[in-house]
């Protein structure tokens, strides 16, 4: 599962990517410095892992990860191939969620491609380009479906109705994610891989003074996206970059305290991206390793087992489940069993975030 960082040139995308991944994507004060999409595999910060490490004392700890893709800056006309438009749109189509970076700070030393700072205009520029590309996609499909619908094909008629609604929504300047689809309707929509159906998190890039409480630009963004099913996160990307340069943990904590922050904003962003991708974590814990495993929200016990190995899913018999809070409160698996807090679950069990699991299987 990948989250793509998008935005206009010079809004702080590559600097943010560097903070998240510790990879050093080229970051410069001019458009298109990120030409190939950089991909970083980022650890998901989870204090529960630290607690489990303390209790179990394993040989190693393996956190959950999420892939972050840094995509080239987009400009007006991208949907028609302007700038690196075609490449940008192909790259973003391959991601599962969008981290949309908006510049919410003034700085005369960093040029803005449109000459002034206006996050709402910037957001609309990208929205329009993505909507135009989706419009092109739906119009092509509608042409084909229309012919079959005219012959009386009921399936084609149903598809035509759904896609016509999508077309009208896009023409009204709204994204596909603003629509709700039934299970049947989503079957028509899913194969078209609409870009604007992807979940989005707006990252307001502010200066250090606004890192804690935001600024007027941020308030405007919140107001503009209030009707969307989207999150807004405030992040001082330049400050995050400075924190990232510090090798010493104590120095980092001091820097954070001076800035009025409890933890790096990048950690919040990674966790938000994880949720945005509809992901959650379960744990396995033993002396060899304590590990966080990534599954989709709503996955059953056999599906969760399959993440470890496909044989676990095929030959699934049962899962032994301990709630994280019970484990921490009682201190060990043996004490959890003594207290009768270990449950044995079958194939229908839906895994909860933070469950600690052992699987029994037979192949």
C-alpha positions as CSV (number, residue, x, y, z in Angstrom):
1,X,0.0,0.0,0.0
2,X,1.4,3.4,-1.1
3,X,0.6,7.0,-0.2
4,X,1.8,9.5,-2.7
5,X,3.0,13.0,-1.8
6,X,1.6,15.5,-4.3
7,X,1.5,19.3,-4.6
8,X,2.6,22.2,-6.8
9,X,6.4,22.7,-7.3
10,X,8.2,24.3,-4.3
11,X,5.6,23.5,-1.6
12,X,8.0,21.3,0.4
13,X,7.1,17.8,-0.9
14,X,10.7,16.5,-1.3
15,X,11.8,18.0,2.1
16,X,8.8,16.3,3.7
17,X,9.7,13.0,1.9
18,X,13.2,13.2,3.3
19,X,11.9,13.7,6.8
20,X,9.7,10.7,6.5
21,X,12.0,8.3,4.9
22,X,15.5,9.7,5.8
23,X,16.2,9.1,2.1
24,X,17.8,12.2,0.6
25,X,15.6,13.0,-2.4
26,X,17.0,16.0,-4.2
27,X,15.4,19.1,-2.7
28,X,16.0,22.4,-4.5
29,X,14.4,25.8,-4.9
30,X,13.1,25.2,-8.5
31,X,10.3,23.2,-10.0
32,X,10.6,19.6,-11.2
33,X,13.6,18.6,-9.0
34,X,11.9,15.3,-8.3
35,X,11.6,13.7,-11.7
36,X,11.6,10.0,-10.9
37,X,9.1,9.2,-8.1
38,X,11.2,8.5,-5.0
39,X,9.9,5.7,-2.9
40,X,10.6,5.4,0.8
41,X,9.6,2.5,3.1
42,X,8.7,4.3,6.4
43,X,8.4,2.8,9.9
44,X,5.1,3.5,11.5
45,X,5.8,5.0,15.0
46,X,4.0,2.9,17.6
47,X,4.6,3.4,21.4
48,X,2.9,0.0,22.0
49,X,6.0,-1.7,20.4
50,X,8.3,-0.1,22.9
51,X,6.1,-1.3,25.8
52,X,6.1,-4.9,24.4
53,X,9.9,-4.7,23.9
54,X,10.2,-3.7,27.6
55,X,8.0,-6.7,28.7
56,X,9.2,-9.4,26.4
57,X,12.9,-8.4,25.9
58,X,13.1,-9.9,22.4
59,X,16.2,-10.3,20.2
60,X,14.7,-7.9,17.7
61,X,11.7,-5.6,17.1
62,X,10.1,-5.2,13.7
63,X,7.7,-2.2,13.2
64,X,4.9,-1.9,10.7
65,X,5.8,0.0,7.6
66,X,4.1,2.1,4.9
67,X,5.4,3.1,1.5
68,X,5.6,6.8,0.7
69,X,6.1,8.0,-2.9
70,X,7.4,11.5,-3.6
71,X,5.9,12.5,-7.0
72,X,7.0,15.3,-9.3
73,X,5.4,18.8,-8.8
74,X,2.2,19.3,-10.9
75,X,1.4,22.4,-12.9
76,X,-1.6,23.8,-14.8
77,X,-2.3,21.8,-17.9
78,X,-0.9,18.6,-16.5
79,X,-4.0,16.7,-17.6
80,X,-3.1,17.8,-21.2
81,X,0.6,16.7,-20.8
82,X,2.0,20.1,-19.7
83,X,5.2,20.0,-17.6
84,X,5.6,16.4,-16.4
85,X,1.9,16.0,-16.4
86,X,1.5,12.6,-18.0
87,X,4.2,11.1,-15.8
88,X,2.8,12.7,-12.7
89,X,-0.7,11.3,-13.4
90,X,0.6,7.8,-14.1
91,X,2.6,7.9,-10.9
92,X,-0.3,9.1,-8.8
93,X,-2.7,6.5,-10.3
94,X,-0.4,3.8,-8.8
95,X,-0.8,5.1,-5.2
96,X,-3.6,4.1,-2.8
97,X,-3.9,7.5,-1.0
98,X,-2.9,11.1,-1.5
99,X,-0.9,13.3,0.9
100,X,-1.6,16.7,-0.6
101,X,1.0,19.3,0.5
102,X,-0.2,22.9,0.6
103,X,2.2,25.9,1.1
104,X,0.8,27.8,4.1
105,X,3.8,30.1,4.8
106,X,5.3,33.3,3.4
107,X,9.0,33.3,2.5
108,X,10.4,35.7,-0.1
109,X,13.4,33.4,-0.6
110,X,11.3,30.5,-1.9
111,X,9.6,31.3,-5.2
112,X,6.0,30.3,-5.8
113,X,5.2,29.1,-9.3
114,X,2.1,31.4,-9.3
115,X,3.8,34.4,-7.7
116,X,2.0,34.5,-4.4
117,X,1.0,32.2,-1.5
118,X,-2.6,31.0,-1.7
119,X,-3.2,27.4,-0.6
120,X,-6.8,27.4,-1.7
121,X,-5.9,28.4,-5.3
122,X,-3.1,25.8,-5.2
123,X,-5.5,23.1,-4.0
124,X,-7.9,24.0,-6.8
125,X,-5.2,23.9,-9.4
126,X,-4.4,20.3,-8.6
127,X,-8.0,19.3,-8.0
128,X,-8.9,20.6,-11.5
129,X,-6.1,18.7,-13.2
130,X,-7.0,15.5,-11.5
131,X,-10.7,15.9,-12.1
132,X,-10.0,16.7,-15.8
133,X,-8.0,13.5,-16.1
134,X,-10.8,11.5,-14.4
135,X,-13.3,13.1,-16.8
136,X,-11.3,12.0,-19.8
137,X,-11.3,8.4,-18.3
138,X,-15.0,8.3,-17.7
139,X,-15.9,9.9,-21.1
140,X,-14.0,7.2,-22.9
141,X,-15.7,4.4,-20.9
142,X,-19.1,6.0,-21.4
143,X,-18.7,6.0,-25.2
144,X,-18.3,2.2,-25.1
145,X,-21.1,1.6,-22.5
146,X,-23.6,3.8,-24.4
147,X,-23.6,1.5,-27.4
148,X,-24.3,-1.6,-25.3
149,X,-26.9,0.3,-23.2
150,X,-28.9,1.2,-26.4
151,X,-29.2,-2.5,-27.3
152,X,-31.2,-3.0,-24.0
153,X,-28.3,-4.6,-22.1
154,X,-29.5,-4.2,-18.5
155,X,-25.9,-4.4,-17.0
156,X,-24.7,-1.8,-19.5
157,X,-27.6,0.5,-18.6
158,X,-26.9,0.2,-14.9
159,X,-23.2,1.0,-15.6
160,X,-24.1,4.0,-17.8
161,X,-26.2,5.5,-15.0
162,X,-23.4,5.3,-12.5
163,X,-20.7,6.6,-14.8
164,X,-23.0,9.4,-16.0
165,X,-23.4,10.5,-12.4
166,X,-19.6,10.4,-12.0
167,X,-19.2,12.5,-15.2
168,X,-21.7,15.1,-14.0
169,X,-20.0,15.3,-10.6
170,X,-16.6,15.9,-12.2
171,X,-18.0,18.5,-14.6
172,X,-19.4,20.3,-11.5
173,X,-15.8,20.6,-10.2
174,X,-16.2,17.9,-7.5
175,X,-14.0,14.8,-6.9
176,X,-15.3,11.2,-7.3
177,X,-14.6,10.7,-3.6
178,X,-17.6,13.0,-2.8
179,X,-20.0,10.3,-4.1
180,X,-21.2,7.3,-2.3
181,X,-21.5,4.0,-4.2
182,X,-23.4,0.8,-3.4
183,X,-21.5,-2.5,-3.6
184,X,-22.9,-3.1,-7.1
185,X,-22.0,0.4,-8.3
186,X,-18.4,0.2,-7.0
187,X,-17.9,-2.8,-9.4
188,X,-18.4,-0.4,-12.3
189,X,-16.2,2.3,-10.8
190,X,-13.3,0.4,-9.4
191,X,-11.7,-0.8,-12.7
192,X,-11.4,2.8,-14.0
193,X,-8.9,3.7,-11.2
194,X,-10.2,7.2,-10.8
195,X,-7.5,9.4,-9.2
196,X,-10.0,11.6,-7.3
197,X,-11.6,8.6,-5.6
198,X,-8.5,8.1,-3.5
199,X,-8.6,9.2,0.1
200,X,-6.7,12.4,0.8
201,X,-4.9,14.1,3.7
202,X,-4.1,17.8,3.3
203,X,-0.7,18.6,4.8
204,X,-0.5,22.4,5.6
205,X,3.2,23.2,5.5
206,X,3.6,26.2,7.9
207,X,6.6,28.1,9.4
208,X,7.9,27.2,12.9
209,X,5.8,29.9,14.6
210,X,2.6,28.2,13.3
211,X,3.7,24.6,14.0
212,X,1.5,24.2,17.1
213,X,-1.6,26.2,16.4
214,X,-1.6,26.9,12.7
215,X,-2.3,30.2,11.0
216,X,-4.8,32.1,8.8
217,X,-3.8,30.0,5.7
218,X,-4.6,26.8,7.7
219,X,-8.0,28.1,8.8
220,X,-8.9,28.8,5.1
221,X,-7.8,25.3,4.1
222,X,-10.0,23.7,6.9
223,X,-12.9,25.8,5.8
224,X,-12.4,24.9,2.1
225,X,-12.3,21.1,2.7
226,X,-15.0,21.0,5.4
227,X,-17.4,19.3,2.9
228,X,-14.8,16.7,1.9
229,X,-14.2,13.5,3.8
230,X,-10.6,14.5,4.3
231,X,-8.2,15.1,7.2
232,X,-6.0,18.2,7.6
233,X,-2.6,18.1,9.3
234,X,-0.5,21.1,10.2
235,X,3.3,20.5,9.8
236,X,6.3,22.8,9.8
237,X,8.3,20.9,7.2
238,X,11.4,23.1,7.5
239,X,11.4,22.6,11.3
240,X,10.9,18.8,10.8
241,X,14.0,18.8,8.5
242,X,16.0,20.6,11.2
243,X,14.9,18.0,13.8
244,X,15.8,15.2,11.3
245,X,19.4,16.5,11.1
246,X,20.0,16.0,14.8
247,X,21.6,12.6,15.6
248,X,21.2,12.8,19.3
249,X,17.8,11.8,20.8
250,X,18.1,14.2,23.7
251,X,18.9,17.1,21.4
252,X,15.8,16.2,19.3
253,X,13.6,16.2,22.4
254,X,15.0,19.6,23.4
255,X,14.3,21.0,20.0
256,X,10.8,19.6,20.0
257,X,10.1,21.1,23.5
258,X,11.4,24.5,22.3
259,X,9.0,24.4,19.4
260,X,6.2,23.4,21.7
261,X,5.8,20.0,20.1
262,X,5.4,16.6,22.0
263,X,6.7,14.5,19.1
264,X,7.9,15.1,15.5
265,X,5.0,16.0,13.2
266,X,6.3,13.5,10.8
267,X,5.3,10.7,13.2
268,X,1.7,12.0,13.3
269,X,1.8,12.2,9.5
270,X,2.9,8.6,9.1
271,X,0.2,7.3,11.5
272,X,-2.4,9.4,9.6
273,X,-1.2,8.0,6.3
274,X,-1.5,4.5,7.8
275,X,-5.1,5.1,8.8
276,X,-5.8,6.8,5.4
277,X,-4.8,3.6,3.7
278,X,-7.4,1.8,5.9
279,X,-4.6,-0.1,7.7
280,X,-4.2,-1.4,11.2
281,X,-1.7,-3.4,13.2
282,X,-1.7,-6.7,15.1
283,X,1.3,-8.0,17.1
284,X,3.1,-11.3,17.6
285,X,5.5,-11.4,20.6
286,X,8.1,-13.9,21.5
287,X,11.8,-14.0,22.6
288,X,13.0,-14.1,19.0
289,X,11.0,-11.1,17.9
290,X,8.2,-8.7,18.7
291,X,6.6,-7.7,15.5
292,X,3.9,-5.4,14.2
293,X,2.0,-6.9,11.2
294,X,0.0,-4.7,8.8
295,X,-3.5,-5.7,7.8
296,X,-6.6,-4.0,6.4
297,X,-9.2,-2.8,8.9
298,X,-12.0,-5.4,8.8
299,X,-9.7,-8.4,8.0
300,X,-10.6,-11.7,9.6
301,X,-8.2,-14.0,11.6
302,X,-7.3,-16.2,8.6
303,X,-6.5,-13.1,6.4
304,X,-4.3,-11.8,9.2
305,X,-2.5,-15.1,9.4
306,X,-2.0,-15.0,5.7
307,X,0.1,-11.9,6.0
308,X,2.7,-14.0,7.9
309,X,2.5,-16.8,5.4
310,X,-0.1,-18.0,2.8
311,X,0.1,-21.5,4.4
312,X,-1.2,-20.0,7.7
313,X,-4.3,-18.8,5.9
314,X,-4.9,-22.0,3.9
315,X,-4.5,-24.3,6.9
316,X,-6.0,-21.9,9.5
317,X,-7.5,-23.8,12.5
318,X,-7.8,-21.1,15.2
319,X,-6.3,-18.0,16.6
320,X,-5.3,-17.4,20.2
321,X,-6.0,-13.7,20.9
322,X,-4.8,-11.5,23.8
323,X,-5.9,-7.8,24.0
324,X,-2.9,-5.5,24.1
325,X,-4.2,-3.7,27.3
326,X,-4.6,-7.0,29.1
327,X,-1.1,-8.1,28.2
328,X,0.4,-4.8,29.4
329,X,-1.7,-4.9,32.6
330,X,-0.8,-8.5,33.5
331,X,2.8,-8.5,32.1
332,X,3.1,-11.9,30.4
333,X,1.3,-14.4,28.3
334,X,1.3,-16.9,31.2
335,X,-0.4,-14.4,33.5
336,X,-3.0,-13.6,30.9
337,X,-3.9,-17.3,30.6
338,X,-4.1,-17.6,34.4
339,X,-6.5,-14.7,34.5
340,X,-8.6,-16.3,31.7
341,X,-8.1,-13.3,29.4
342,X,-6.9,-15.3,26.4
343,X,-9.6,-16.1,23.9
344,X,-9.7,-18.7,21.2
345,X,-11.2,-17.4,17.9
346,X,-12.3,-19.1,14.7
347,X,-12.4,-18.1,11.0
348,X,-15.1,-15.4,11.4
349,X,-13.2,-13.4,14.0
350,X,-12.5,-9.8,12.8
351,X,-9.1,-8.7,14.1
352,X,-9.0,-5.5,16.2
353,X,-6.2,-3.0,16.1
354,X,-3.5,-4.0,18.7
355,X,-4.6,-7.6,19.1
356,X,-1.8,-10.0,20.1
357,X,-2.1,-13.2,18.2
358,X,-0.8,-16.8,17.9
359,X,-2.1,-18.9,15.0
360,X,-2.7,-22.7,14.9
361,X,-2.7,-24.1,11.4
362,X,-2.3,-27.4,9.6
363,X,-1.1,-27.8,6.0
